[in-house]
Amino acid sequence: MATDYDAPRRNEADDMAEDSLDELKARRNEAQSSAVDVDESDTAESFELPGADLSGEELTVKVLPKQADEFTCGSCFLVHHRSRLAETRGNLFICRDCAA
């Protein structure tokens, strides 16, 4: 079969424009599903992962108080070593990350 490459090409938009109203309604009804949408967060709560119960666990990290060579950043409120001090704004110490 010979192909005429000079003939205008048809796309889906042209096909949709020529469809009758009844055909469009039939397609819409076929596309609609009868399944009920389920919220994914509700389904995720029903799954129980093995080893996920951490109620019997204890904190095994030793927490140390702020040392003499450390400061608390007045912007991000993290404790940094004195070498990370970028500037002082009044009584607040600012770390290099927050000063940038």
All heavy atoms as an XYZ file, in Angstrom:
768
protein
N       0.841     -1.174      0.000
C       0.000      0.000      0.000
C       0.883      1.233      0.000
O       1.805      1.361      0.791
C      -0.895     -0.037      1.240
C      -1.777      1.133      1.365
S      -2.883      0.857      2.763
C      -3.274      2.517      3.089
N       0.588      2.169     -0.843
C       1.378      3.391     -0.969
C       0.941      4.395      0.079
O      -0.226      4.465      0.465
C       1.211      3.979     -2.364
N       1.912      5.159      0.571
C       1.615      6.173      1.587
C       1.852      7.538      0.993
O       2.912      7.796      0.413
C       2.528      5.981      2.807
O       2.339      4.659      3.309
C       2.198      6.985      3.885
N       0.886      8.399      1.143
C       1.033      9.769      0.656
C       1.569     10.619      1.804
O       0.850     10.943      2.740
C      -0.315     10.297      0.171
C      -0.207     11.703     -0.417
O       0.937     12.177     -0.610
O      -1.259     12.315     -0.676
N       2.846     10.953      1.741
C       3.470     11.702      2.825
C       3.099     13.184      2.805
O       3.364     13.896      3.755
C       4.990     11.539      2.768
C       5.427     10.143      3.128
C       5.850      9.260      2.156
C       5.388      9.708      4.441
C       6.231      7.972      2.480
C       5.768      8.420      4.789
C       6.194      7.559      3.793
O       6.569      6.283      4.120
N       2.510     13.660      1.717
C       2.105     15.065      1.640
C       0.708     15.292      2.208
O       0.310     16.433      2.438
C       2.152     15.543      0.184
C       3.569     15.551     -0.352
O       4.491     15.800      0.450
O       3.756     15.303     -1.559
N      -0.018     14.241      2.443
C      -1.375     14.375      2.967
C      -1.306     14.825      4.421
O      -0.398     14.454      5.162
C      -2.112     13.052      2.860
N      -2.253     15.660      4.854
C      -2.247     16.098      6.256
C      -2.445     14.910      7.189
O      -3.209     13.991      6.897
C      -3.411     17.073      6.355
C      -4.212     16.910      5.119
C      -3.360     16.225      4.094
N      -1.724     14.931      8.264
C      -1.809     13.840      9.237
C      -2.925     14.108     10.221
O      -3.197     15.229     10.592
C      -0.491     13.690      9.981
C       0.619     13.293      9.073
C       1.884     13.084      9.824
N       2.952     12.727      8.917
C       4.221     12.717      9.233
N       4.598     13.031     10.450
N       5.123     12.377      8.348
N      -3.536     13.032     10.684
C      -4.613     13.139     11.667
C      -4.051     12.792     13.031
O      -3.227     11.895     13.161
C      -5.746     12.196     11.311
C      -6.412     12.526      9.995
C      -7.500     11.534      9.682
N      -8.442     11.363     10.755
C      -9.661     11.901     10.791
N     -10.069     12.638      9.796
N     -10.457     11.675     11.803
N      -4.486     13.507     14.035
C      -4.063     13.178     15.396
C      -5.302     12.878     16.238
O      -6.422     12.946     15.748
C      -3.221     14.301     16.006
C      -3.947     15.630     16.036
O      -5.160     15.674     15.964
N      -3.196     16.709     16.129
N      -5.085     12.589     17.495
C      -6.198     12.215     18.372
C      -7.168     13.368     18.587
O      -8.362     13.152     18.767
C      -5.663     11.733     19.718
C      -4.947     10.412     19.634
C      -4.459      9.944     20.995
O      -5.076     10.345     22.000
O      -3.487      9.196     21.040
N      -6.685     14.586     18.556
C      -7.566     15.742     18.744
C      -8.574     15.826     17.612
O      -9.743     16.154     17.823
C      -6.749     17.019     18.837
N      -8.131     15.520     16.376
C      -9.062     15.526     15.248
C     -10.098     14.425     15.398
O     -11.272     14.621     15.118
C      -8.291     15.330     13.933
C      -7.358     16.493     13.639
O      -7.609     17.605     14.150
O      -6.368     16.283     12.903
N      -9.650     13.252     15.844
C     -10.573     12.142     16.037
C     -11.599     12.464     17.115
O     -12.775     12.138     16.982
C      -9.819     10.869     16.416
C      -8.937     10.369     15.271
O      -9.209     10.748     14.114
O      -7.987      9.615     15.553
N     -11.168     13.110     18.188
C     -12.080     13.447     19.285
C     -13.093     14.495     18.838
O     -14.236     14.490     19.271
C     -11.298     13.966     20.499
C     -10.444     12.916     21.181
S     -11.408     11.616     21.924
C     -12.068     12.485     23.326
N     -12.692     15.416     17.953
C     -13.596     16.469     17.505
C     -14.728     15.892     16.668
O     -15.830     16.441     16.637
C     -12.824     17.519     16.716
N     -14.469     14.779     15.971
C     -15.479     14.201     15.102
C     -16.376     13.197     15.814
O     -17.366     12.756     15.253
C     -14.791     13.531     13.910
C     -14.088     14.522     13.008
C     -13.358     13.849     11.864
O     -13.451     12.600     11.750
O     -12.702     14.552     11.102
N     -16.047     12.801     17.025
C     -16.859     11.829     17.753
C     -18.200     12.445     18.134
O     -18.301     13.629     18.447
C     -16.149     11.357     19.012
C     -14.966     10.476     18.688
O     -14.920      9.938     17.569
O     -14.084     10.335     19.555
N     -19.207     11.620     18.130
C     -20.524     12.105     18.510
C     -20.629     12.202     20.029
O     -19.824     11.633     20.767
C     -21.596     11.155     17.970
O     -21.540      9.937     18.680
N     -21.638     12.896     20.483
C     -21.853     13.078     21.910
C     -22.132     11.742     22.591
O     -21.662     11.489     23.691
C     -23.015     14.054     22.136
C     -23.326     14.408     23.571
C     -22.109     15.049     24.227
C     -24.515     15.341     23.652
N     -22.862     10.873     21.924
C     -23.170      9.562     22.497
C     -21.904      8.728     22.678
O     -21.732      8.039     23.690
C     -24.168      8.807     21.615
C     -25.529      9.485     21.595
O     -25.860     10.136     22.618
O     -26.242      9.368     20.581
N     -20.981      8.779     21.710
C     -19.740      8.029     21.820
C     -18.887      8.559     22.969
O     -18.264      7.792     23.702
C     -18.957      8.107     20.511
C     -19.584      7.336     19.366
C     -18.827      7.523     18.071
O     -17.763      8.187     18.078
O     -19.291      7.007     17.043
N     -18.860      9.877     23.126
C     -18.090     10.478     24.221
C     -18.659     10.076     25.576
O     -17.914      9.776     26.511
C     -18.053     11.997     24.078
C     -17.272     12.541     22.880
C     -17.438     14.051     22.798
C     -15.818     12.168     22.975
N     -19.980     10.063     25.703
C     -20.602      9.647     26.960
C     -20.300      8.185     27.257
O     -20.034      7.814     28.406
C     -22.117      9.862     26.902
C     -22.523     11.309     27.009
C     -24.037     11.443     26.976
C     -24.467     12.883     27.050
N     -25.923     13.026     26.976
N     -20.324      7.350     26.224
C     -20.039      5.926     26.418
C     -18.598      5.733     26.866
O     -18.317      4.929     27.758
C     -20.311      5.160     25.127
N     -17.670      6.468     26.276
C     -16.259      6.371     26.671
C     -16.065      6.827     28.119
O     -15.300      6.246     28.872
C     -15.383      7.234     25.763
C     -15.135      6.635     24.416
C     -14.124      7.470     23.675
N     -14.141      7.136     22.260
C     -13.569      7.868     21.334
N     -12.950      8.983     21.660
N     -13.616      7.500     20.074
N     -16.767      7.902     28.485
C     -16.635      8.416     29.848
C     -17.139      7.392     30.858
O     -16.525      7.164     31.898
C     -17.389      9.732     30.005
C     -17.201     10.341     31.386
C     -17.968     11.600     31.554
N     -19.382     11.270     31.533
C     -20.357     12.161     31.483
N     -20.063     13.430     31.412
N     -21.611     11.793     31.471
N     -18.243      6.759     30.560
C     -18.796      5.751     31.465
C     -17.875      4.542     31.573
O     -17.756      3.941     32.631
C     -20.185      5.329     31.007
C     -21.206      6.425     31.218
O     -20.998      7.319     32.036
N     -22.288      6.382     30.462
N     -17.225      4.168     30.481
C     -16.287      3.049     30.513
C     -15.051      3.391     31.333
O     -14.491      2.545     32.019
C     -15.866      2.672     29.090
C     -16.965      2.022     28.287
C     -16.567      1.827     26.839
O     -15.395      2.123     26.495
O     -17.408      1.381     26.051
N     -14.629      4.655     31.244
C     -13.405      5.072     31.935
C     -13.612      5.169     33.443
O     -12.669      5.011     34.210
C     -12.924      6.419     31.392
N     -14.841      5.445     33.870
C     -15.095      5.558     35.297
C     -15.100      4.175     35.922
O     -15.694      3.246     35.404
C     -16.440      6.237     35.557
C     -16.450      7.696     35.172
C     -17.826      8.303     35.390
O     -18.804      7.609     35.592
N     -17.877      9.627     35.348
N     -14.427      4.059     37.038
C     -14.402      2.769     37.715
C     -15.343      2.812     38.914
O     -15.648      3.866     39.457
C     -12.985      2.429     38.179
O     -12.600      3.313     39.197
N     -15.769      1.655     39.312
C     -16.669      1.573     40.457
C     -15.898      1.386     41.759
O     -16.500      1.227     42.807
C     -17.655      0.420     40.262
O     -16.916     -0.786     40.170
N     -14.563      1.379     41.689
C     -13.751      1.189     42.886
C     -13.791      2.450     43.751
O     -13.820      3.563     43.252
C     -12.310      0.880     42.509
N     -13.794      2.244     45.044
C     -13.820      3.356     45.986
C     -12.383      3.777     46.286
O     -11.519      2.927     46.495
C     -14.535      2.924     47.289
C     -14.511      4.051     48.308
C     -15.940      2.498     46.989
N     -12.142      5.081     46.267
C     -10.805      5.567     46.593
C     -10.523      5.321     48.066
O     -11.351      5.600     48.933
C     -10.678      7.065     46.296
C     -10.713      7.343     44.810
O     -10.429      6.411     44.033
O     -11.003      8.491     44.428
N      -9.344      4.806     48.363
C      -8.953      4.495     49.730
C      -7.821      5.422     50.121
O      -6.868      5.608     49.364
C      -8.498      3.022     49.850
C      -8.045      2.705     51.249
C      -9.624      2.098     49.421
N      -7.935      6.015     51.277
C      -6.880      6.886     51.776
C      -5.670      6.039     52.143
O      -5.767      5.102     52.929
C      -7.375      7.664     53.000
C      -6.413      8.752     53.408
O      -5.473      9.040     52.637
O      -6.599      9.324     54.496
N      -4.508      6.387     51.556
C      -3.305      5.571     51.775
C      -2.839      5.615     53.228
O      -2.259      4.658     53.717
C      -2.189      6.038     50.852
C      -2.474      5.753     49.398
C      -1.357      6.241     48.500
O      -0.274      6.553     49.018
O      -1.564      6.301     47.287
N      -3.085      6.697     53.914
C      -2.638      6.771     55.304
C      -3.417      5.792     56.184
O      -2.879      5.252     57.139
C      -2.774      8.196     55.840
O      -4.131      8.586     55.847
N      -4.688      5.551     55.856
C      -5.471      4.576     56.621
C      -4.944      3.164     56.413
O      -4.876      2.370     57.339
C      -6.947      4.633     56.223
C      -7.601      5.925     56.670
O      -7.057      6.564     57.584
O      -8.645      6.287     56.095
N      -4.551      2.845     55.186
C      -4.044      1.500     54.927
C      -2.672      1.315     55.542
O      -2.341      0.227     55.988
C      -3.934      1.227     53.417
O      -3.948      2.433     52.697
C      -4.986      0.326     52.910
N      -1.875      2.358     55.577
C      -0.533      2.238     56.138
C      -0.580      1.969     57.638
O       0.297      1.293     58.181
C       0.260      3.512     55.862
N      -1.595      2.460     58.317
C      -1.698      2.248     59.759
C      -2.042      0.802     60.103
O      -1.742      0.334     61.195
C      -2.745      3.183     60.348
C      -2.312      4.636     60.323
C      -3.416      5.558     60.802
O      -4.504      5.075     61.161
O      -3.174      6.776     60.814
N      -2.636      0.085     59.171
C      -3.041     -1.283     59.471
C      -1.897     -2.284     59.320
O      -2.014     -3.408     59.777
C      -4.205     -1.692     58.571
O      -3.782     -1.721     57.214
N      -0.797     -1.892     58.692
C       0.337     -2.802     58.532
C       1.221     -2.769     59.762
O       1.536     -1.717     60.293
C       1.177     -2.428     57.305
C       0.460     -2.643     56.014
C       0.263     -1.600     55.139
C      -0.001     -3.901     55.655
C      -0.381     -1.798     53.942
C      -0.653     -4.111     54.462
C      -0.842     -3.054     53.604
N       1.637     -3.936     60.194
C       2.540     -4.056     61.340
C       3.864     -4.613     60.841
O       3.921     -5.735     60.350
C       1.940     -4.970     62.407
C       2.747     -5.029     63.679
C       2.763     -3.715     64.435
O       1.742     -3.011     64.417
O       3.800     -3.404     65.050
N       4.920     -3.823     60.920
C       6.224     -4.270     60.466
C       6.904     -5.095     61.549
O       6.790     -4.784     62.730
C       7.097     -3.067     60.116
C       6.580     -2.190     58.984
C       7.470     -0.968     58.814
C       6.522     -2.972     57.683
N       7.633     -6.132     61.154
C       8.322     -6.948     62.160
C       9.430     -6.146     62.824
O      10.201     -5.453     62.165
C       8.884     -8.122     61.352
C       8.902     -7.662     59.946
C       7.809     -6.656     59.815
N       9.486     -6.192     64.125
C      10.510     -5.462     64.870
C      10.235     -3.983     64.998
O      11.114     -3.213     65.380
N       9.036     -3.545     64.673
C       8.729     -2.122     64.712
C       8.320     -1.647     66.100
O       8.287     -0.446     66.350
C       7.617     -1.796     63.725
N       8.018     -2.559     67.001
C       7.608     -2.177     68.355
C       8.846     -1.806     69.166
O       9.655     -2.657     69.527
C       6.860     -3.319     69.027
C       6.350     -2.933     70.397
O       6.250     -1.721     70.667
O       6.050     -3.841     71.190
N       9.025     -0.528     69.436
C      10.189     -0.038     70.173
C       9.827      0.394     71.583
O      10.592      1.112     72.228
C      10.829      1.132     69.410
C      11.311      0.815     67.993
C      11.825      2.069     67.319
C      12.377     -0.259     68.015
N       8.673     -0.029     72.076
C       8.229      0.415     73.389
C       9.127     -0.097     74.514
O       9.234      0.536     75.560
C       6.785     -0.013     73.642
O       6.685     -1.426     73.585
N       9.796     -1.227     74.322
C      10.645     -1.777     75.369
C      12.099     -1.318     75.280
O      12.921     -1.693     76.102
N      12.428     -0.485     74.298
C      13.802     -0.036     74.098
C      14.161      1.088     75.062
O      13.319      1.885     75.448
C      14.006      0.447     72.665
C      13.881     -0.641     71.628
C      14.986     -1.669     71.744
O      16.148     -1.282     71.963
O      14.672     -2.867     71.628
N      15.424      1.133     75.440
C      15.928      2.203     76.291
C      16.942      3.020     75.516
O      17.608      2.509     74.621
C      16.608      1.627     77.530
C      15.668      0.952     78.489
C      16.386      0.486     79.739
O      17.439      1.055     80.066
O      15.899     -0.447     80.376
N      17.070      4.270     75.881
C      18.053      5.147     75.260
C      19.432      4.746     75.771
O      19.686      4.719     76.977
C      17.761      6.607     75.625
C      18.653      7.650     74.984
C      18.514      7.610     73.465
C      18.295      9.020     75.504
N      20.337      4.419     74.860
C      21.659      3.953     75.255
C      22.748      4.978     74.953
O      23.923      4.647     74.972
C      21.992      2.638     74.529
O      21.929      2.862     73.122
C      21.029      1.538     74.928
N      22.360      6.219     74.671
C      23.324      7.267     74.371
C      23.579      8.075     75.638
O      22.649      8.472     76.340
C      22.788      8.197     73.258
C      23.742      9.335     72.995
C      22.519      7.406     71.997
N      24.825      8.330     75.925
C      25.167      9.141     77.086
C      25.139     10.609     76.682
O      25.830     11.021     75.752
C      26.562      8.761     77.601
C      26.951      9.479     78.854
C      28.301      9.005     79.355
C      28.668      9.749     80.628
N      30.007      9.369     81.106
N      24.325     11.396     77.351
C      24.181     12.807     77.044
C      25.095     13.601     77.965
O      25.022     13.488     79.184
C      22.714     13.258     77.210
C      22.566     14.739     76.909
C      21.802     12.428     76.328
N      25.945     14.425     77.338
C      26.883     15.250     78.095
C      26.394     16.689     78.119
O      25.832     17.175     77.141
C      28.273     15.206     77.451
C      28.949     13.847     77.377
C      30.245     13.965     76.587
C      29.217     13.326     78.770
N      26.634     17.421     79.194
C      26.289     18.844     79.210
C      27.234     19.616     78.298
O      28.286     19.117     77.890
C      26.472     19.244     80.673
C      27.359     18.205     81.247
C      27.143     16.957     80.465
N      26.841     20.852     77.970
C      27.662     21.696     77.105
C      29.027     21.910     77.753
O      29.129     22.245     78.932
C      26.955     23.026     76.868
C      27.683     23.940     75.905
C      26.855     25.152     75.513
C      26.594     26.007     76.728
N      25.982     27.293     76.395
N      30.084     21.708     76.968
C      31.452     21.829     77.463
C      31.904     23.289     77.419
O      31.266     24.147     76.819
C      32.390     20.969     76.614
C      32.001     19.499     76.560
C      32.049     18.844     77.926
O      33.060     18.900     78.607
N      30.935     18.237     78.326
N      33.041     23.578     78.049
C      33.565     24.936     78.131
C      33.960     25.482     76.757
O      33.896     26.693     76.521
C      34.762     24.983     79.070
N      34.347     24.613     75.816
C      34.761     25.074     74.491
C      33.631     24.982     73.466
O      33.867     24.983     72.268
C      35.980     24.278     74.006
C      35.697     22.799     73.892
O      34.686     22.336     74.449
O      36.496     22.107     73.229
N      32.384     24.940     73.916
C      31.232     24.866     73.031
C      30.292     26.045     73.283
O      30.329     26.675     74.334
C      30.470     23.555     73.259
C      31.260     22.323     72.887
C      30.543     21.037     73.206
O      29.690     21.023     74.131
O      30.827     20.034     72.540
N      29.467     26.346     72.272
C      28.471     27.409     72.404
C      27.181     26.964     71.736
O      27.178     26.069     70.892
C      28.980     28.717     71.772
C      29.051     28.678     70.268
C      28.019     29.191     69.501
C      30.145     28.118     69.622
C      28.078     29.145     68.120
C      30.216     28.070     68.248
C      29.179     28.586     67.484
N      26.094     27.576     72.126
C      24.798     27.313     71.515
C      24.491     28.435     70.544
O      24.485     29.611     70.922
C      23.685     27.230     72.577
O      24.034     26.226     73.528
C      22.348     26.895     71.944
N      24.235     28.084     69.295
C      23.932     29.080     68.266
C      22.589     29.733     68.587
O      21.616     29.060     68.922
C      23.891     28.425     66.892
S      23.422     29.567     65.561
N      22.531     31.041     68.480
C      21.306     31.781     68.763
C      20.304     31.723     67.639
O      19.166     32.163     67.802
N      20.685     31.154     66.494
C      19.777     31.070     65.362
C      19.209     29.658     65.197
O      18.005     29.472     65.126
C      20.494     31.489     64.083
O      19.627     31.423     62.978
N      20.089     28.647     65.141
C      19.631     27.271     64.931
C      19.547     26.489     66.243
O      19.022     25.377     66.263
C      20.546     26.541     63.960
S      22.235     26.292     64.538
N      20.060     27.031     67.329
C      20.007     26.449     68.675
C      20.737     25.111     68.784
O      20.426     24.296     69.643
C      18.557     26.310     69.167
C      17.827     27.613     69.159
C      16.888     27.889     68.188
C      18.101     28.578     70.110
C      16.221     29.103     68.173
C      17.438     29.786     70.110
C      16.494     30.052     69.130
N      21.729     24.889     67.914
C      22.558     23.699     68.011
C      23.823     24.028     68.790
O      24.283     25.163     68.796
C      22.945     23.197     66.614
C      21.802     22.680     65.747
C      22.329     22.319     64.360
C      21.146     21.477     66.386
N      24.368     23.031     69.441
C      25.612     23.215     70.189
C      26.772     22.924     69.243
O      26.825     21.860     68.627
C      25.659     22.289     71.420
C      26.990     22.436     72.145
C      24.500     22.597     72.355
N      27.674     23.907     69.111
C      28.826     23.793     68.219
C      30.115     23.974     69.014
O      30.115     24.556     70.105
C      28.785     24.884     67.133
C      27.622     24.767     66.197
N      27.603     23.907     65.146
C      26.441     25.440     66.164
C      26.463     24.048     64.488
N      25.738     24.967     65.093
N      31.203     23.514     68.414
C      32.527     23.769     68.997
C      32.864     25.251     68.770
O      32.393     25.882     67.826
C      33.584     22.877     68.325
C      34.916     22.975     68.987
N      35.898     23.816     68.526
C      35.417     22.370     70.090
C      36.964     23.711     69.312
N      36.690     22.836     70.271
N      33.670     25.804     69.642
C      34.024     27.227     69.581
C      34.647     27.596     68.229
O      34.530     28.740     67.774
C      34.982     27.536     70.738
C      35.307     28.968     70.990
C      34.156     29.808     71.409
N      33.661     29.526     72.741
C      32.733     30.253     73.320
N      32.213     31.287     72.710
N      32.293     29.940     74.507
N      35.282     26.654     67.535
C      35.888     26.939     66.233
C      34.845     27.239     65.160
O      35.171     27.780     64.109
C      36.766     25.769     65.793
O      35.979     24.620     65.595
N      33.563     26.901     65.382
C      32.487     27.158     64.421
C      31.831     28.515     64.628
O      30.906     28.870     63.920
C      31.416     26.078     64.541
C      31.892     24.678     64.333
C      32.005     24.276     62.880
N      30.738     24.500     62.207
C      30.652     24.849     60.927
N      31.707     24.971     60.198
N      29.475     25.045     60.384
N      32.328     29.308     65.586
C      31.757     30.624     65.892
C      32.076     31.594     64.759
O      33.231     31.786     64.392
C      32.309     31.158     67.212
C      31.782     32.523     67.666
C      30.287     32.464     67.925
C      32.521     32.970     68.913
N      31.047     32.210     64.185
C      31.233     33.162     63.094
C      31.127     34.594     63.589
O      31.932     35.447     63.218
C      30.201     32.919     61.996
N      30.143     34.877     64.431
C      29.963     36.250     64.913
C      29.163     36.245     66.206
O      28.553     35.252     66.583
C      29.260     37.104     63.857
C      27.880     36.616     63.480
C      27.272     37.420     62.352
O      27.654     37.186     61.188
O      26.405     38.266     62.668
N      29.179     37.382     66.855
C      28.419     37.576     68.081
C      27.483     38.753     67.868
O      27.924     39.841     67.492
C      29.356     37.861     69.268
O      30.297     36.798     69.367
C      28.576     37.961     70.556
N      26.208     38.549     68.099
C      25.201     39.621     67.983
C      24.643     39.877     69.372
O      23.746     39.186     69.832
C      24.088     39.203     67.034
C      24.529     38.978     65.621
C      23.367     38.559     64.744
N      23.839     38.160     63.434
C      23.160     37.407     62.596
N      21.969     36.963     62.934
N      23.656     37.085     61.431
N      25.189     40.855     70.033
C      24.789     41.128     71.413
C      25.240     39.986     72.292
O      26.425     39.703     72.408
N      24.295     39.305     72.942
C      24.610     38.145     73.775
C      24.452     36.829     73.024
O      24.608     35.760     73.610
C      23.709     38.122     75.016
C      24.023     39.278     75.951
O      25.117     39.825     75.911
N      23.050     39.639     76.775
N      24.121     36.882     71.729
C      23.892     35.672     70.938
C      25.141     35.314     70.150
O      25.770     36.166     69.522
C      22.728     35.875     69.972
C      21.359     36.098     70.576
C      20.337     36.333     69.481
C      20.953     34.919     71.422
N      25.477     34.025     70.147
C      26.562     33.515     69.336
C      25.937     32.900     68.082
O      24.952     32.186     68.161
C      27.348     32.452     70.100
C      27.993     32.953     71.365
C      27.502     32.571     72.604
C      29.056     33.828     71.309
C      28.086     33.029     73.761
C      29.649     34.292     72.461
C      29.163     33.907     73.707
N      26.529     33.190     66.914
C      26.011     32.692     65.628
C      27.064     31.793     65.006
O      28.220     32.162     64.874
C      25.672     33.850     64.680
C      24.712     34.843     65.361
C      25.081     33.337     63.380
C      23.376     34.259     65.742
N      26.626     30.591     64.571
C      27.565     29.639     63.950
C      27.817     30.025     62.488
O      27.121     30.877     61.925
C      27.012     28.215     64.034
S      25.550     27.903     63.031
N      28.792     29.388     61.888
C      29.162     29.681     60.502
C      28.039     29.361     59.528
O      27.843     30.068     58.542
C      30.407     28.893     60.105
C      31.649     29.358     60.778
C      32.835     28.557     60.295
N      34.046     28.917     61.047
C      35.178     28.302     60.925
N      35.301     27.269     60.118
N      36.230     28.694     61.629
N      27.292     28.292     59.777
C      26.208     27.908     58.882
C      25.104     28.960     58.844
O      24.586     29.302     57.785
C      25.611     26.565     59.287
C      26.616     25.428     59.167
O      27.514     25.516     58.286
O      26.518     24.467     59.944
N      24.755     29.488     59.994
C      23.672     30.486     60.067
C      24.136     31.857     59.604
O      23.338     32.658     59.110
C      23.124     30.568     61.486
S      22.285     29.052     61.998
N      25.409     32.163     59.748
C      25.931     33.464     59.343
C      26.060     33.564     57.820
O      26.041     34.661     57.270
C      27.289     33.717     59.989
N      26.147     32.423     57.138
C      26.337     32.433     55.675
C      25.086     32.820     54.937
O      24.024     32.837     55.347
C      26.802     31.056     55.206
